[in-house]
Amino acid sequence: METSEGDKMETLKNLKMIAAVDLNWGIGKNNDLLYHIKEDMIRFKKLTNYNAVIMGKKTYESLPVKPLIDRKNIILSSTYSSNNDEVIVCRTFKEIINLIKINSNMTFWVIGGAQVYEQFLPYCDEIALTVIHTVDNDADVFFPKIASSPVSESYTDSYMRIHRGDEMYDIKNDVFYEFQTWKRK
């Protein structure tokens, strides 16, 4: 498989994704998460701490605390600029891919938004999902479909679920959810 730029795609073992999705793969609305689940935020921090996080400009601007502490923040944007030492602004997708390849001992987590997930998915080795057992009909941003549903047993040619945690309940949001891990085949 090749990219539109003619580069051969390869799975990068140090590139992962993390997202919280509803049953229709919805991830956000109005530049915010669909749900704020405390245990999901704890998991996000545990997995991404002391690593690099890759995001688009809108995702970065939506963060309640900027930059994310104890992480190298990488922003894919042709217009954004920053003077913060914990923030790297890359103008192109290819620039980030090269950064990932050069730093093979570091884990890079793609954290959004939808276009950034879509761009990096063909290179991604692993996906950590929080699956929220509901459908938010107001969702206006979606994670790329890697299966017909996050809870189905049908998989794409590219990814397979390797872990499905116990169903948990978040009283604040009145939703059930579970943690999953997907791996490139």
CORRACOR-V572316 format. One line per field, one symbol per residue. ss: DSSP state (2 for helix, 1 for strand, 0 for the rest). burial: + if it has 16 or more other C-alpha atoms within 10 Angstrom, else -. A space follows every 50 residues. Layout:
ss: ???
burial: ???
//
This chain:
ss: 01000001000111111111100001111001100002222222222200 01111122222200000000011111000000000011110022222222 22000001111102222222200111111111000000001100000000 00000000111111000111000011111111110
burial: -----------++++++++++++++++++--++++-+--+---+---++- -+++++++++------++--+++++++--------+++++-----+---+ ------++++++++-++--++++++++++++++--+--+-+++--++--+ +-------+++---------------++++++++-
//
